[in-house]
Amino acid sequence: MILRQVRRQRLVRPGFTLMEMMVVVAIIVALAGIGIFILAPQADEGTKTKIKADIKSLTAACLAYKLQHGGQYPPSLDVLAGRDESGNGPYVKAEDLIVPNSNPPQMYSYDPSGQNNQGAGPDISCQTQWGVFCNWTSKILH
């Protein structure tokens, strides 16, 4: 009698079975997969917002440069990342001149004449997988 009780106590162990653990892991993997599909488009929206903000800050930096240099826009965007002979600048960080998530890395396009911007400032744009972003229209051009 005592021997049977001892055997039963050894056979019954607290814890989870392998099958229970596999079911829990499968549920976690399924939830993670669903989460990735939901959140993946949000990363694209974040990049688009960063590009729009970069173009606005580059336009503002060009206008600040113009105020300090006798009404002349910078000859290129590279000038904005350094100091000039008067000690002015830098107006932007060098990494802000590169389009986010571009592969290979590309710089924003720049035209100081402002032909597309109707004279309101220099033209700054970039071509991405989502279309063309620019500072002369609030829409994304395709």
VOPAGU-2260 file (C-alpha; in pm, 1 decimal, decimal comma):
REM VOPAGU-2260
SITE   aa  ch    i         X         Y         Z
SITE  MET   A    0       0,0       0,0       0,0
SITE  ILE   A    1     269,0     245,8      96,1
SITE  LEU   A    2     471,8     144,1    -208,7
SITE  ARG   A    3     181,1     232,9    -443,6
SITE  GLN   A    4     145,3     579,0    -285,4
SITE  VAL   A    5     517,7     644,6    -326,6
SITE  ARG   A    6     504,7     546,9    -698,2
SITE  ARG   A    7     203,7     772,6    -761,4
SITE  GLN   A    8     375,6    1065,9    -594,1
SITE  ARG   A    9     684,5    1022,4    -814,3
SITE  LEU   A   10     483,8     994,1   -1136,3
SITE  VAL   A   11     272,4    1307,5   -1080,6
SITE  ARG   A   12     499,6    1609,3   -1124,2
SITE  PRO   A   13     390,3    1971,8   -1120,5
SITE  GLY   A   14     456,0    2170,3   -1441,6
SITE  PHE   A   15     357,3    2191,3   -1806,2
SITE  THR   A   16     371,9    1919,0   -2067,3
SITE  LEU   A   17     565,5    1959,8   -2390,3
SITE  MET   A   18     240,0    1986,9   -2584,9
SITE  GLU   A   19     114,4    2271,7   -2366,0
SITE  MET   A   20     441,3    2458,4   -2411,7
SITE  MET   A   21     425,7    2413,3   -2790,9
SITE  VAL   A   22      69,7    2550,0   -2801,1
SITE  VAL   A   23     174,7    2858,7   -2603,7
SITE  VAL   A   24     474,5    2920,0   -2833,5
SITE  ALA   A   25     253,1    2879,7   -3141,2
SITE  ILE   A   26       7,0    3137,7   -3007,1
SITE  ILE   A   27     289,0    3384,0   -2934,0
SITE  VAL   A   28     434,9    3339,3   -3283,9
SITE  ALA   A   29      90,9    3392,6   -3440,8
SITE  LEU   A   30      34,4    3713,7   -3242,7
SITE  ALA   A   31     380,9    3842,7   -3331,6
SITE  GLY   A   32     315,7    3774,3   -3699,7
SITE  ILE   A   33     -10,5    3965,7   -3690,4
SITE  GLY   A   34     162,7    4255,4   -3513,8
SITE  ILE   A   35     432,9    4278,1   -3778,1
SITE  PHE   A   36     177,5    4307,3   -4058,9
SITE  ILE   A   37     -10,3    4577,4   -3870,0
SITE  LEU   A   38     297,0    4784,4   -3778,0
SITE  ALA   A   39     500,4    4751,9   -4100,9
SITE  PRO   A   40     308,3    5025,8   -4289,9
SITE  GLN   A   41     357,3    5261,0   -3995,3
SITE  ALA   A   42     734,0    5254,4   -4052,5
SITE  ASP   A   43     676,5    5383,7   -4406,9
SITE  GLU   A   44     459,5    5666,0   -4274,5
SITE  GLY   A   45     734,4    5758,7   -4030,7
SITE  THR   A   46     989,5    5778,7   -4311,2
SITE  LYS   A   47     756,9    5994,8   -4522,6
SITE  THR   A   48     706,5    6231,1   -4229,2
SITE  LYS   A   49    1084,0    6250,1   -4173,3
SITE  ILE   A   50    1141,6    6336,5   -4540,3
SITE  LYS   A   51     880,7    6614,7   -4527,9
SITE  ALA   A   52    1035,1    6753,6   -4207,4
SITE  ASP   A   53    1385,2    6739,0   -4358,7
SITE  ILE   A   54    1271,9    6933,5   -4664,6
SITE  LYS   A   55    1111,8    7199,3   -4444,7
SITE  SER   A   56    1423,2    7233,4   -4229,7
SITE  LEU   A   57    1650,3    7248,0   -4537,1
SITE  THR   A   58    1429,6    7521,4   -4684,2
SITE  ALA   A   59    1448,3    7715,9   -4356,6
SITE  ALA   A   60    1826,7    7667,9   -4346,7
SITE  CYS   A   61    1854,2    7803,9   -4703,1
SITE  LEU   A   62    1653,8    8111,3   -4603,1
SITE  ALA   A   63    1876,5    8164,4   -4296,3
SITE  TYR   A   64    2183,9    8134,6   -4519,1
SITE  LYS   A   65    2033,0    8387,8   -4759,2
SITE  LEU   A   66    1980,4    8638,7   -4476,1
SITE  GLN   A   67    2344,3    8614,3   -4371,3
SITE  HIS   A   68    2494,3    8619,5   -4720,7
SITE  GLY   A   69    2353,2    8923,7   -4894,2
SITE  GLY   A   70    2042,5    8767,8   -5043,8
SITE  GLN   A   71    2221,9    8473,6   -5209,1
SITE  TYR   A   72    2103,3    8118,3   -5160,9
SITE  PRO   A   73    2374,5    7857,3   -5097,3
SITE  PRO   A   74    2532,0    7718,0   -5415,9
SITE  SER   A   75    2470,8    7361,5   -5286,8
SITE  LEU   A   76    2320,5    7190,5   -4984,1
SITE  ASP   A   77    2668,2    7075,7   -4874,1
SITE  VAL   A   78    2745,4    7436,3   -4781,1
SITE  LEU   A   79    2471,9    7427,8   -4515,5
SITE  ALA   A   80    2647,7    7151,9   -4318,8
SITE  GLY   A   81    2973,4    7347,3   -4271,8
SITE  ARG   A   82    3096,4    7683,6   -4150,7
SITE  ASP   A   83    3166,3    7964,5   -4394,2
SITE  GLU   A   84    3456,7    8211,0   -4387,1
SITE  SER   A   85    3256,1    8441,3   -4156,9
SITE  GLY   A   86    3204,2    8164,8   -3900,9
SITE  ASN   A   87    2832,9    8127,8   -3977,1
SITE  GLY   A   88    2682,8    7780,0   -3972,4
SITE  PRO   A   89    2645,3    7495,0   -3971,4
SITE  TYR   A   90    2278,9    7537,2   -4052,5
SITE  VAL   A   91    2197,7    7164,2   -4059,7
SITE  LYS   A   92    2365,3    6837,9   -3963,8
SITE  ALA   A   93    2541,6    6655,7   -4246,6
SITE  GLU   A   94    2318,4    6349,8   -4200,3
SITE  ASP   A   95    2009,6    6566,3   -4265,1
SITE  LEU   A   96    2129,5    6613,0   -4624,2
SITE  ILE   A   97    2072,9    6243,2   -4699,3
SITE  VAL   A   98    1727,0    6104,5   -4776,9
SITE  PRO   A   99    1622,5    5863,7   -4496,9
SITE  ASN   A  100    1616,2    5492,2   -4582,7
SITE  SER   A  101    1756,8    5552,1   -4931,5
SITE  ASN   A  102    1961,4    5263,1   -5060,7
SITE  PRO   A  103    2215,3    5352,1   -5187,1
SITE  PRO   A  104    2225,1    5676,8   -4985,4
SITE  GLN   A  105    2119,3    5977,6   -5191,3
SITE  MET   A  106    2117,5    6347,8   -5119,3
SITE  TYR   A  107    1820,4    6575,8   -5164,2
SITE  SER   A  108    1801,7    6745,6   -5505,4
SITE  TYR   A  109    1862,6    7119,4   -5489,7
SITE  ASP   A  110    1811,9    7407,3   -5730,5
SITE  PRO   A  111    1885,7    7754,2   -5587,9
SITE  SER   A  112    1698,2    7928,9   -5870,8
SITE  GLY   A  113    1359,0    7826,2   -5728,9
SITE  GLN   A  114    1193,0    7785,0   -6070,3
SITE  ASN   A  115     937,6    7533,0   -5942,2
SITE  ASN   A  116     888,9    7724,6   -5618,2
SITE  GLN   A  117     780,0    8041,6   -5803,0
SITE  GLY   A  118    1059,3    8244,3   -5645,1
SITE  ALA   A  119     949,1    8169,9   -5288,5
SITE  GLY   A  120    1275,4    7988,8   -5216,6
SITE  PRO   A  121    1507,4    7725,9   -5357,1
SITE  ASP   A  122    1373,4    7397,6   -5496,1
SITE  ILE   A  123    1444,2    7099,1   -5270,8
SITE  SER   A  124    1314,3    6754,1   -5362,8
SITE  CYS   A  125    1384,6    6381,6   -5357,5
SITE  GLN   A  126    1268,9    6077,3   -5551,1
SITE  THR   A  127    1165,5    5782,8   -5332,4
SITE  GLN   A  128     975,1    5457,2   -5367,2
SITE  TRP   A  129     662,5    5648,8   -5260,2
SITE  GLY   A  130     697,1    5923,5   -5519,4
SITE  VAL   A  131     856,8    6266,7   -5534,5
SITE  PHE   A  132     867,1    6484,8   -5225,2
SITE  CYS   A  133     932,2    6855,9   -5276,6
SITE  ASN   A  134     892,3    7197,6   -5116,9
SITE  TRP   A  135     695,2    7361,5   -5396,5
SITE  THR   A  136     373,8    7165,5   -5341,6
SITE  SER   A  137     217,4    7004,0   -5038,6
SITE  LYS   A  138     124,9    6693,7   -5239,4
SITE  ILE   A  139     340,5    6389,1   -5306,3
SITE  LEU   A  140     402,1    6375,4   -5680,2
SITE  HIS   A  141     390,1    6038,0   -5854,2
